Amino acid sequence: MPELIHHIGFLVADLESAIGQWEKATGYRFSDIGRYRTDTYADDSVPHPHPHDARISFSKEGPPYIELMEFHGEGTHSASQGEGIHHLGFMDHPDVEGRRRDLEAAGMRCNGIALDGDGKTLLWFTDRDDLHGVRLEFVSPVPQPIVRDDGSPAHRDGRGFPSLWPVEPPV
Ligand SMILES: [Fe+2]
């Protein structure tokens, strides 16, 4: 059974404005703004690990959830990419590195990868030129470097991992 699409990521120029528009358009609720902040992101704009600090917000409703990401940096998340669909996200993927090997063998290159301190893959993106203008994102089932917009610690999910949402109280 293949993994199913968890979310659709969009690049936007102005995150606050985009959240308001997407709330109106869909009726979905969106999280407070957070940041995916790491010093070990690499893509074809800067192939060695470098800082990446993307402002993001996720919808409460889904799957598929909507992820809004503000333009950032010079590479895969930059304004030069234009607004619109950026990636289809597969969360908590059990074998992100195996998936990378398999897809590279099938001609879908990696362009955009975040590593942990041990060099293991936190997440990676396929190159949009290799799949009809859309990237796939594979996210490992480990704590991801998410902080609140002001840099303070994020909420924690039920696993204790950083999260854009607080744990839901039991109903
Ligand atoms: Fe994503």
Backbone and ligand atoms as CSV (ligand in chain L), in Angstrom:
chain,resi,resn,atom,element,x,y,z
A,1,MET,N,N,0.867,-1.199,0.000
A,1,MET,CA,C,0.000,0.000,0.000
A,1,MET,C,C,0.899,1.244,0.000
A,2,PRO,N,N,0.784,2.100,-1.008
A,2,PRO,CA,C,1.624,3.304,-1.004
A,2,PRO,C,C,1.193,4.289,0.073
A,3,GLU,N,N,2.129,5.154,0.441
A,3,GLU,CA,C,1.787,6.239,1.359
A,3,GLU,C,C,0.836,7.208,0.649
A,4,LEU,N,N,-0.098,7.780,1.402
A,4,LEU,CA,C,-1.054,8.718,0.804
A,4,LEU,C,C,-0.603,10.170,1.009
A,5,ILE,N,N,-1.079,11.024,0.116
A,5,ILE,CA,C,-0.731,12.450,0.209
A,5,ILE,C,C,-1.323,13.020,1.494
A,6,HIS,N,N,-0.464,13.624,2.291
A,6,HIS,CA,C,-0.872,14.205,3.570
A,6,HIS,C,C,-1.244,15.674,3.421
A,7,HIS,N,N,-0.466,16.398,2.620
A,7,HIS,CA,C,-0.754,17.824,2.452
A,7,HIS,C,C,-0.272,18.331,1.100
A,8,ILE,N,N,-0.815,19.493,0.742
A,8,ILE,CA,C,-0.407,20.178,-0.481
A,8,ILE,C,C,0.237,21.493,-0.043
A,9,GLY,N,N,1.491,21.687,-0.436
A,9,GLY,CA,C,2.235,22.883,-0.041
A,9,GLY,C,C,2.183,23.935,-1.132
A,10,PHE,N,N,1.898,25.173,-0.726
A,10,PHE,CA,C,1.832,26.299,-1.659
A,10,PHE,C,C,2.852,27.347,-1.244
A,11,LEU,N,N,3.515,27.929,-2.220
A,11,LEU,CA,C,4.369,29.087,-1.966
A,11,LEU,C,C,3.525,30.346,-2.131
A,12,VAL,N,N,3.708,31.279,-1.204
A,12,VAL,CA,C,2.962,32.542,-1.256
A,12,VAL,C,C,3.912,33.698,-0.947
A,13,ALA,N,N,3.539,34.871,-1.432
A,13,ALA,CA,C,4.402,36.035,-1.233
A,13,ALA,C,C,4.252,36.607,0.173
A,14,ASP,N,N,3.023,36.589,0.698
A,14,ASP,CA,C,2.730,37.225,1.993
A,14,ASP,C,C,1.886,36.246,2.794
A,15,LEU,N,N,2.467,35.678,3.832
A,15,LEU,CA,C,1.800,34.574,4.530
A,15,LEU,C,C,0.535,35.026,5.256
A,16,GLU,N,N,0.598,36.145,5.956
A,16,GLU,CA,C,-0.594,36.611,6.683
A,16,GLU,C,C,-1.764,36.832,5.715
A,17,SER,N,N,-1.473,37.474,4.599
A,17,SER,CA,C,-2.518,37.732,3.611
A,17,SER,C,C,-3.036,36.416,3.038
A,18,ALA,N,N,-2.127,35.471,2.756
A,18,ALA,CA,C,-2.535,34.191,2.168
A,18,ALA,C,C,-3.424,33.410,3.135
A,19,ILE,N,N,-3.090,33.423,4.414
A,19,ILE,CA,C,-3.915,32.702,5.398
A,19,ILE,C,C,-5.340,33.256,5.363
A,20,GLY,N,N,-5.465,34.590,5.341
A,20,GLY,CA,C,-6.790,35.186,5.292
A,20,GLY,C,C,-7.545,34.774,4.037
A,21,GLN,N,N,-6.868,34.756,2.920
A,21,GLN,CA,C,-7.528,34.390,1.660
A,21,GLN,C,C,-7.935,32.919,1.657
A,22,TRP,N,N,-7.055,32.048,2.149
A,22,TRP,CA,C,-7.356,30.610,2.142
A,22,TRP,C,C,-8.443,30.279,3.161
A,23,GLU,N,N,-8.480,31.017,4.260
A,23,GLU,CA,C,-9.570,30.798,5.218
A,23,GLU,C,C,-10.907,31.165,4.576
A,24,LYS,N,N,-10.907,32.285,3.858
A,24,LYS,CA,C,-12.150,32.687,3.188
A,24,LYS,C,C,-12.520,31.695,2.085
A,25,ALA,N,N,-11.533,31.246,1.338
A,25,ALA,CA,C,-11.803,30.417,0.166
A,25,ALA,C,C,-12.278,29.018,0.541
A,26,THR,N,N,-11.755,28.477,1.642
A,26,THR,CA,C,-12.032,27.068,1.973
A,26,THR,C,C,-12.864,26.888,3.226
A,27,GLY,N,N,-12.902,27.895,4.102
A,27,GLY,CA,C,-13.536,27.710,5.402
A,27,GLY,C,C,-12.644,26.968,6.375
A,28,TYR,N,N,-11.444,26.603,5.943
A,28,TYR,CA,C,-10.498,25.917,6.822
A,28,TYR,C,C,-9.942,26.909,7.858
A,29,ARG,N,N,-9.473,26.329,8.961
A,29,ARG,CA,C,-8.752,27.133,9.958
A,29,ARG,C,C,-7.258,26.884,9.792
A,30,PHE,N,N,-6.474,27.900,10.029
A,30,PHE,CA,C,-5.021,27.766,9.854
A,30,PHE,C,C,-4.300,28.011,11.172
A,31,SER,N,N,-3.193,27.323,11.326
A,31,SER,CA,C,-2.404,27.425,12.557
A,31,SER,C,C,-1.773,28.796,12.670
A,32,ASP,N,N,-1.342,29.120,13.881
A,32,ASP,CA,C,-0.448,30.253,14.033
A,32,ASP,C,C,0.776,30.005,13.148
A,33,ILE,N,N,1.409,31.088,12.769
A,33,ILE,CA,C,2.581,30.968,11.899
A,33,ILE,C,C,3.751,30.376,12.685
A,34,GLY,N,N,4.413,29.417,12.072
A,34,GLY,CA,C,5.638,28.850,12.623
A,34,GLY,C,C,6.754,28.965,11.610
A,35,ARG,N,N,7.879,28.421,11.975
A,35,ARG,CA,C,9.031,28.432,11.066
A,35,ARG,C,C,9.671,27.059,11.040
A,36,TYR,N,N,10.001,26.621,9.836
A,36,TYR,CA,C,10.855,25.435,9.683
A,36,TYR,C,C,12.273,25.975,9.623
A,37,ARG,N,N,12.993,25.840,10.729
A,37,ARG,CA,C,14.272,26.538,10.889
A,37,ARG,C,C,15.390,25.532,11.104
A,38,THR,N,N,16.306,25.493,10.180
A,38,THR,CA,C,17.436,24.569,10.297
A,38,THR,C,C,18.673,25.217,9.694
A,39,ASP,N,N,19.839,24.794,10.138
A,39,ASP,CA,C,21.103,25.252,9.541
A,39,ASP,C,C,21.617,24.273,8.500
A,40,THR,N,N,20.869,23.210,8.258
A,40,THR,CA,C,21.389,22.142,7.400
A,40,THR,C,C,20.428,21.828,6.266
A,41,TYR,N,N,20.086,22.864,5.494
A,41,TYR,CA,C,19.274,22.676,4.301
A,41,TYR,C,C,20.192,22.839,3.095
A,42,ALA,N,N,19.994,22.046,2.086
A,42,ALA,CA,C,20.792,22.159,0.862
A,42,ALA,C,C,19.877,22.013,-0.338
A,43,ASP,N,N,20.150,22.838,-1.366
A,43,ASP,CA,C,19.417,22.707,-2.631
A,43,ASP,C,C,20.337,23.206,-3.730
A,44,ASP,N,N,19.822,23.289,-4.948
A,44,ASP,CA,C,20.752,23.616,-6.027
A,44,ASP,C,C,21.202,25.071,-6.007
A,45,SER,N,N,20.565,25.919,-5.186
A,45,SER,CA,C,21.047,27.299,-5.078
A,45,SER,C,C,22.305,27.353,-4.224
A,46,VAL,N,N,22.368,26.556,-3.181
A,46,VAL,CA,C,23.529,26.437,-2.297
A,46,VAL,C,C,23.628,24.964,-1.921
A,47,PRO,N,N,24.490,24.207,-2.623
A,47,PRO,CA,C,24.470,22.755,-2.425
A,47,PRO,C,C,25.070,22.268,-1.102
A,48,HIS,N,N,25.767,23.133,-0.376
A,48,HIS,CA,C,26.242,22.696,0.935
A,48,HIS,C,C,25.229,23.134,1.995
A,49,PRO,N,N,25.200,22.439,3.142
A,49,PRO,CA,C,24.193,22.777,4.161
A,49,PRO,C,C,24.256,24.245,4.570
A,50,HIS,N,N,23.095,24.888,4.574
A,50,HIS,CA,C,23.019,26.312,4.890
A,50,HIS,C,C,21.704,26.585,5.637
A,51,PRO,N,N,21.594,27.756,6.266
A,51,PRO,CA,C,20.378,28.054,7.023
A,51,PRO,C,C,19.145,28.151,6.119
A,52,HIS,N,N,18.039,27.700,6.685
A,52,HIS,CA,C,16.735,27.745,5.999
A,52,HIS,C,C,15.743,28.089,7.095
A,53,ASP,N,N,14.882,29.052,6.838
A,53,ASP,CA,C,14.023,29.585,7.903
A,53,ASP,C,C,12.688,29.978,7.294
A,54,ALA,N,N,11.940,28.973,6.872
A,54,ALA,CA,C,10.711,29.217,6.113
A,54,ALA,C,C,9.528,29.410,7.044
A,55,ARG,N,N,8.800,30.515,6.851
A,55,ARG,CA,C,7.564,30.764,7.620
A,55,ARG,C,C,6.446,29.933,7.004
A,56,ILE,N,N,5.720,29.212,7.866
A,56,ILE,CA,C,4.707,28.275,7.375
A,56,ILE,C,C,3.452,28.322,8.250
A,57,SER,N,N,2.362,27.849,7.676
A,57,SER,CA,C,1.118,27.625,8.429
A,57,SER,C,C,0.405,26.439,7.797
A,58,PHE,N,N,-0.198,25.596,8.635
A,58,PHE,CA,C,-0.942,24.427,8.167
A,58,PHE,C,C,-2.417,24.599,8.472
A,59,SER,N,N,-3.238,24.025,7.615
A,59,SER,CA,C,-4.671,23.997,7.899
A,59,SER,C,C,-4.967,22.978,8.989
A,60,LYS,N,N,-6.020,23.237,9.720
A,60,LYS,CA,C,-6.503,22.280,10.716
A,60,LYS,C,C,-7.214,21.122,10.022
A,61,GLU,N,N,-7.890,21.457,8.923
A,61,GLU,CA,C,-8.679,20.446,8.223
A,61,GLU,C,C,-7.804,19.693,7.218
A,62,GLY,N,N,-8.116,18.434,7.062
A,62,GLY,CA,C,-7.415,17.563,6.141
A,62,GLY,C,C,-7.498,16.147,6.667
A,63,PRO,N,N,-6.821,15.200,6.046
A,63,PRO,CA,C,-6.021,15.365,4.835
A,63,PRO,C,C,-6.889,15.398,3.580
A,64,PRO,N,N,-6.369,15.979,2.487
A,64,PRO,CA,C,-5.079,16.645,2.476
A,64,PRO,C,C,-5.153,18.000,3.190
A,65,TYR,N,N,-4.164,18.256,4.011
A,65,TYR,CA,C,-4.013,19.562,4.652
A,65,TYR,C,C,-3.438,20.541,3.628
A,66,ILE,N,N,-3.603,21.816,3.920
A,66,ILE,CA,C,-2.996,22.860,3.097
A,66,ILE,C,C,-1.837,23.450,3.897
A,67,GLU,N,N,-0.668,23.468,3.282
A,67,GLU,CA,C,0.500,24.109,3.891
A,67,GLU,C,C,0.817,25.358,3.087
A,68,LEU,N,N,0.829,26.486,3.768
A,68,LEU,CA,C,1.212,27.742,3.121
A,68,LEU,C,C,2.618,28.101,3.586
A,69,MET,N,N,3.479,28.432,2.632
A,69,MET,CA,C,4.880,28.736,2.927
A,69,MET,C,C,5.226,30.062,2.258
A,70,GLU,N,N,5.851,30.941,3.012
A,70,GLU,CA,C,6.209,32.244,2.451
A,70,GLU,C,C,7.538,32.138,1.711
A,71,PHE,N,N,7.646,32.905,0.638
A,71,PHE,CA,C,8.918,32.937,-0.105
A,71,PHE,C,C,10.084,33.093,0.863
A,72,HIS,N,N,11.148,32.352,0.596
A,72,HIS,CA,C,12.318,32.398,1.469
A,72,HIS,C,C,13.548,31.956,0.684
A,73,GLY,N,N,14.651,32.637,0.917
A,73,GLY,CA,C,15.931,32.199,0.380
A,73,GLY,C,C,16.049,32.371,-1.127
A,74,GLU,N,N,17.029,31.676,-1.679
A,74,GLU,CA,C,17.374,31.848,-3.088
A,74,GLU,C,C,17.031,30.624,-3.928
A,75,GLY,N,N,16.619,29.539,-3.280
A,75,GLY,CA,C,16.477,28.279,-4.007
A,75,GLY,C,C,15.049,27.813,-4.146
A,76,THR,N,N,14.769,26.637,-3.564
A,76,THR,CA,C,13.500,25.943,-3.777
A,76,THR,C,C,12.285,26.695,-3.236
A,77,HIS,N,N,12.498,27.624,-2.299
A,77,HIS,CA,C,11.382,28.357,-1.706
A,77,HIS,C,C,11.426,29.856,-2.057
A,78,SER,N,N,12.204,30.203,-3.055
A,78,SER,CA,C,12.420,31.625,-3.345
A,78,SER,C,C,11.290,32.208,-4.188
A,79,ALA,N,N,11.259,33.542,-4.203
A,79,ALA,CA,C,10.246,34.240,-5.002
A,79,ALA,C,C,10.362,33.874,-6.474
A,80,SER,N,N,11.564,33.498,-6.904
A,80,SER,CA,C,11.746,33.160,-8.328
A,80,SER,C,C,10.934,31.929,-8.724
A,81,GLN,N,N,10.497,31.139,-7.733
A,81,GLN,CA,C,9.682,29.956,-8.035
A,81,GLN,C,C,8.239,30.319,-8.358
A,82,GLY,N,N,7.844,31.528,-7.929
A,82,GLY,CA,C,6.475,31.963,-8.162
A,82,GLY,C,C,5.512,31.387,-7.134
A,83,GLU,N,N,4.368,32.048,-6.991
A,83,GLU,CA,C,3.340,31.534,-6.091
A,83,GLU,C,C,2.658,30.307,-6.706
A,84,GLY,N,N,2.063,29.489,-5.849
A,84,GLY,CA,C,1.284,28.353,-6.343
A,84,GLY,C,C,1.741,27.041,-5.751
A,85,ILE,N,N,1.247,25.961,-6.342
A,85,ILE,CA,C,1.543,24.634,-5.788
A,85,ILE,C,C,3.040,24.370,-5.840
A,86,HIS,N,N,3.597,24.011,-4.691
A,86,HIS,CA,C,5.033,23.766,-4.550
A,86,HIS,C,C,5.325,22.281,-4.412
A,87,HIS,N,N,4.529,21.584,-3.581
A,87,HIS,CA,C,4.801,20.155,-3.385
A,87,HIS,C,C,3.575,19.413,-2.866
A,88,LEU,N,N,3.624,18.100,-3.044
A,88,LEU,CA,C,2.705,17.169,-2.388
A,88,LEU,C,C,3.502,16.506,-1.277
A,89,GLY,N,N,2.987,16.582,-0.045
A,89,GLY,CA,C,3.764,16.154,1.112
A,89,GLY,C,C,3.349,14.782,1.627
A,90,PHE,N,N,4.341,13.954,1.891
A,90,PHE,CA,C,4.146,12.638,2.504
A,90,PHE,C,C,4.817,12.684,3.877
A,91,MET,N,N,3.996,12.659,4.929
A,91,MET,CA,C,4.520,12.831,6.295
A,91,MET,C,C,4.814,11.493,6.935
A,92,ASP,N,N,5.739,11.536,7.892
A,92,ASP,CA,C,6.052,10.343,8.687
A,92,ASP,C,C,6.354,9.153,7.785
A,93,HIS,N,N,7.076,9.432,6.730
A,93,HIS,CA,C,7.415,8.360,5.788
A,93,HIS,C,C,8.458,7.440,6.445
A,94,PRO,N,N,8.222,6.122,6.388
A,94,PRO,CA,C,9.096,5.215,7.141
A,94,PRO,C,C,10.493,5.037,6.552
A,95,ASP,N,N,10.706,5.465,5.305
A,95,ASP,CA,C,12.012,5.196,4.677
A,95,ASP,C,C,12.333,6.303,3.674
A,96,VAL,N,N,12.594,7.507,4.187
A,96,VAL,CA,C,12.814,8.644,3.280
A,96,VAL,C,C,14.078,8.450,2.450
A,97,GLU,N,N,15.104,7.835,3.035
A,97,GLU,CA,C,16.353,7.670,2.285
A,97,GLU,C,C,16.214,6.581,1.217
A,98,GLY,N,N,15.489,5.514,1.530
A,98,GLY,CA,C,15.219,4.489,0.525
A,98,GLY,C,C,14.372,5.040,-0.613
A,99,ARG,N,N,13.416,5.888,-0.254
A,99,ARG,CA,C,12.566,6.514,-1.275
A,99,ARG,C,C,13.411,7.381,-2.195
A,100,ARG,N,N,14.371,8.061,-1.614
A,100,ARG,CA,C,15.249,8.914,-2.429
A,100,ARG,C,C,16.050,8.070,-3.417
A,101,ARG,N,N,16.608,6.973,-2.929
A,101,ARG,CA,C,17.374,6.099,-3.831
A,101,ARG,C,C,16.482,5.575,-4.949
A,102,ASP,N,N,15.294,5.112,-4.581
A,102,ASP,CA,C,14.401,4.526,-5.587
A,102,ASP,C,C,13.969,5.560,-6.625
A,103,LEU,N,N,13.646,6.766,-6.156
A,103,LEU,CA,C,13.164,7.778,-7.101
A,103,LEU,C,C,14.308,8.320,-7.950
A,104,GLU,N,N,15.502,8.436,-7.364
A,104,GLU,CA,C,16.634,8.887,-8.179
A,104,GLU,C,C,16.927,7.864,-9.270
A,105,ALA,N,N,16.786,6.580,-8.939
A,105,ALA,CA,C,16.978,5.534,-9.948
A,105,ALA,C,C,15.925,5.639,-11.042
A,106,ALA,N,N,14.766,6.209,-10.704
A,106,ALA,CA,C,13.689,6.376,-11.677
A,106,ALA,C,C,13.763,7.737,-12.370
A,107,GLY,N,N,14.841,8.494,-12.143
A,107,GLY,CA,C,15.041,9.757,-12.848
A,107,GLY,C,C,14.469,10.962,-12.153
A,108,MET,N,N,14.059,10.820,-10.889
A,108,MET,CA,C,13.543,11.961,-10.136
A,108,MET,C,C,14.577,12.368,-9.097
A,109,ARG,N,N,15.249,13.456,-9.411
A,109,ARG,CA,C,16.370,13.893,-8.582
A,109,ARG,C,C,15.894,14.569,-7.301
A,110,CYS,N,N,16.815,14.625,-6.343
A,110,CYS,CA,C,16.584,15.393,-5.114
A,110,CYS,C,C,17.010,16.827,-5.355
A,111,ASN,N,N,16.136,17.781,-5.009
A,111,ASN,CA,C,16.537,19.188,-4.986
A,111,ASN,C,C,15.874,19.826,-3.776
A,112,GLY,N,N,16.617,19.824,-2.651
A,112,GLY,CA,C,16.103,20.337,-1.399
A,112,GLY,C,C,16.106,19.232,-0.367
A,113,ILE,N,N,16.978,19.367,0.619
A,113,ILE,CA,C,17.078,18.326,1.651
A,113,ILE,C,C,17.497,18.977,2.960
A,114,ALA,N,N,16.883,18.531,4.052
A,114,ALA,CA,C,17.263,18.972,5.394
A,114,ALA,C,C,17.805,17.754,6.140
A,115,LEU,N,N,18.949,17.951,6.795
A,115,LEU,CA,C,19.615,16.856,7.494
A,115,LEU,C,C,19.620,17.126,8.991
A,116,ASP,N,N,19.699,16.041,9.772
A,116,ASP,CA,C,19.876,16.248,11.216
A,116,ASP,C,C,21.373,16.293,11.531
A,117,GLY,N,N,21.695,16.415,12.800
A,117,GLY,CA,C,23.092,16.562,13.209
A,117,GLY,C,C,23.948,15.361,12.858
A,118,ASP,N,N,23.322,14.228,12.638
A,118,ASP,CA,C,24.071,13.020,12.271
A,118,ASP,C,C,24.096,12.784,10.763
A,119,GLY,N,N,23.562,13.729,10.006
A,119,GLY,CA,C,23.553,13.573,8.551
A,119,GLY,C,C,22.400,12.739,8.030
A,120,LYS,N,N,21.481,12.385,8.930
A,120,LYS,CA,C,20.296,11.636,8.466
A,120,LYS,C,C,19.271,12.616,7.887
A,121,THR,N,N,18.467,12.127,6.960
A,121,THR,CA,C,17.514,12.985,6.261
A,121,THR,C,C,16.295,13.271,7.134
A,122,LEU,N,N,16.027,14.575,7.339
A,122,LEU,CA,C,14.789,14.984,8.015
A,122,LEU,C,C,13.651,15.065,7.013
A,123,LEU,N,N,13.950,15.650,5.882
A,123,LEU,CA,C,12.984,15.699,4.780
A,123,LEU,C,C,13.742,15.964,3.494
A,124,TRP,N,N,13.097,15.643,2.385
A,124,TRP,CA,C,13.697,16.007,1.095
A,124,TRP,C,C,12.603,16.203,0.058
A,125,PHE,N,N,12.969,16.952,-0.987
A,125,PHE,CA,C,12.051,17.244,-2.091
A,125,PHE,C,C,12.614,16.679,-3.391
A,126,THR,N,N,11.719,16.193,-4.239
A,126,THR,CA,C,12.131,15.913,-5.612
A,126,THR,C,C,12.280,17.235,-6.367
A,127,ASP,N,N,12.954,17.172,-7.488
A,127,ASP,CA,C,13.121,18.347,-8.348
A,127,ASP,C,C,11.831,18.564,-9.140
A,128,ARG,N,N,11.337,19.787,-9.141
A,128,ARG,CA,C,10.046,20.016,-9.813
A,128,ARG,C,C,10.130,19.767,-11.311
A,129,ASP,N,N,11.327,19.879,-11.862
A,129,ASP,CA,C,11.463,19.652,-13.306
A,129,ASP,C,C,11.309,18.180,-13.671
A,130,ASP,N,N,11.323,17.307,-12.672
A,130,ASP,CA,C,11.288,15.870,-12.965
A,130,ASP,C,C,9.891,15.268,-12.845
A,131,LEU,N,N,8.892,16.078,-12.406
A,131,LEU,CA,C,7.540,15.532,-12.274
A,131,LEU,C,C,6.512,16.628,-12.572
A,132,HIS,N,N,6.515,17.068,-13.830
A,132,HIS,CA,C,5.449,17.942,-14.322
A,132,HIS,C,C,5.260,19.205,-13.489
A,133,GLY,N,N,6.359,19.755,-13.026
A,133,GLY,CA,C,6.290,21.049,-12.362
A,133,GLY,C,C,5.929,21.007,-10.893
A,134,VAL,N,N,5.813,19.799,-10.325
A,134,VAL,CA,C,5.463,19.683,-8.898
A,134,VAL,C,C,6.496,18.810,-8.198
A,135,ARG,N,N,6.842,19.211,-6.991
A,135,ARG,CA,C,7.757,18.417,-6.172
A,135,ARG,C,C,6.971,17.425,-5.316
A,136,LEU,N,N,7.625,16.357,-4.926
A,136,LEU,CA,C,7.140,15.516,-3.834
A,136,LEU,C,C,8.034,15.787,-2.637
A,137,GLU,N,N,7.437,15.766,-1.450
A,137,GLU,CA,C,8.188,15.979,-0.209
A,137,GLU,C,C,8.028,14.734,0.662
A,138,PHE,N,N,9.130,14.210,1.148
A,138,PHE,CA,C,9.101,13.049,2.034
A,138,PHE,C,C,9.697,13.455,3.375
A,139,VAL,N,N,8.887,13.325,4.419
A,139,VAL,CA,C,9.267,13.801,5.751
A,139,VAL,C,C,9.437,12.601,6.671
A,140,SER,N,N,10.555,12.546,7.344
A,140,SER,CA,C,10.874,11.426,8.225
A,140,SER,C,C,10.078,11.501,9.531
A,141,PRO,N,N,9.747,10.345,10.118
A,141,PRO,CA,C,8.938,10.346,11.361
A,141,PRO,C,C,9.791,10.615,12.599
A,142,VAL,N,N,10.472,11.755,12.594
A,142,VAL,CA,C,11.323,12.172,13.718
A,142,VAL,C,C,10.993,13.626,14.022
A,143,PRO,N,N,11.418,14.148,15.185
A,143,PRO,CA,C,11.134,15.561,15.485
A,143,PRO,C,C,11.725,16.471,14.409
A,144,GLN,N,N,10.911,17.400,13.917
A,144,GLN,CA,C,11.346,18.339,12.878
A,144,GLN,C,C,11.645,19.703,13.524
A,145,PRO,N,N,12.554,20.462,12.913
A,145,PRO,CA,C,12.975,21.739,13.528
A,145,PRO,C,C,11.967,22.855,13.307
A,146,ILE,N,N,10.864,22.768,14.038
A,146,ILE,CA,C,9.783,23.756,13.938
A,146,ILE,C,C,9.784,24.622,15.198
A,147,VAL,N,N,9.733,25.926,15.003
A,147,VAL,CA,C,9.612,26.875,16.117
A,147,VAL,C,C,8.455,27.817,15.808
A,148,ARG,N,N,8.055,28.577,16.816
A,148,ARG,CA,C,7.033,29.594,16.568
A,148,ARG,C,C,7.655,30.743,15.776
A,149,ASP,N,N,6.797,31.607,15.278
A,149,ASP,CA,C,7.271,32.690,14.408
A,149,ASP,C,C,8.293,33.570,15.118
A,150,ASP,N,N,8.154,33.707,16.452
A,150,ASP,CA,C,9.102,34.558,17.187
A,150,ASP,C,C,10.337,33.778,17.631
A,151,GLY,N,N,10.449,32.540,17.222
A,151,GLY,CA,C,11.636,31.744,17.544
A,151,GLY,C,C,11.513,30.942,18.819
A,152,SER,N,N,10.419,31.141,19.550
A,152,SER,CA,C,10.250,30.388,20.800
A,152,SER,C,C,9.812,28.956,20.482
A,153,PRO,N,N,9.925,28.041,21.464
A,153,PRO,CA,C,9.594,26.641,21.194
A,153,PRO,C,C,8.157,26.466,20.726
A,154,ALA,N,N,7.973,25.528,19.824
A,154,ALA,CA,C,6.656,25.234,19.271
A,154,ALA,C,C,5.833,24.428,20.271
A,155,HIS,N,N,4.552,24.253,19.940
A,155,HIS,CA,C,3.731,23.282,20.662
A,155,HIS,C,C,4.371,21.895,20.518
A,156,ARG,N,N,3.854,20.951,21.273
A,156,ARG,CA,C,4.285,19.546,21.124
A,156,ARG,C,C,3.072,18.713,20.761
A,157,ASP,N,N,3.288,17.762,19.851
A,157,ASP,CA,C,2.184,16.867,19.524
A,157,ASP,C,C,2.154,15.707,20.519
A,158,GLY,N,N,1.284,14.751,20.273
A,158,GLY,CA,C,1.119,13.647,21.209
A,158,GLY,C,C,2.354,12.791,21.376
A,159,ARG,N,N,3.294,12.904,20.437
A,159,ARG,CA,C,4.554,12.161,20.530
A,159,ARG,C,C,5.635,12.968,21.239
A,160,GLY,N,N,5.317,14.230,21.542
A,160,GLY,CA,C,6.342,15.109,22.104
A,160,GLY,C,C,7.159,15.813,21.036
A,161,PHE,N,N,6.740,15.710,19.761
A,161,PHE,CA,C,7.475,16.357,18.666
A,161,PHE,C,C,6.998,17.802,18.510
A,162,PRO,N,N,7.907,18.714,18.072
A,162,PRO,CA,C,7.467,20.088,17.810
A,162,PRO,C,C,6.329,20.105,16.788
A,163,SER,N,N,5.339,20.974,17.050
A,163,SER,CA,C,4.114,20.973,16.238
A,163,SER,C,C,3.566,22.387,16.132
A,164,LEU,N,N,2.864,22.650,15.033
A,164,LEU,CA,C,2.182,23.942,14.884
A,164,LEU,C,C,0.901,23.992,15.703
A,165,TRP,N,N,0.439,22.827,16.166
A,165,TRP,CA,C,-0.822,22.738,16.896
A,165,TRP,C,C,-0.584,22.184,18.293
A,166,PRO,N,N,-1.312,22.664,19.287
A,166,PRO,CA,C,-1.262,22.015,20.605
A,166,PRO,C,C,-1.964,20.665,20.563
A,167,VAL,N,N,-1.643,19.827,21.511
A,167,VAL,CA,C,-2.342,18.544,21.600
A,167,VAL,C,C,-3.815,18.812,21.878
A,168,GLU,N,N,-4.674,18.098,21.150
A,168,GLU,CA,C,-6.118,18.253,21.360
A,168,GLU,C,C,-6.502,17.703,22.721
A,169,PRO,N,N,-7.287,18.444,23.494
A,169,PRO,CA,C,-7.756,17.864,24.751
A,169,PRO,C,C,-8.705,16.695,24.464
A,170,PRO,N,N,-8.728,15.674,25.325
A,170,PRO,CA,C,-9.649,14.568,25.084
A,170,PRO,C,C,-11.097,15.052,25.080
A,171,VAL,N,N,-11.893,14.515,24.169
A,171,VAL,CA,C,-13.288,14.957,24.051
A,171,VAL,C,C,-14.144,14.191,25.027
L,1,LIG,FE,FE,5.302,20.217,3.219
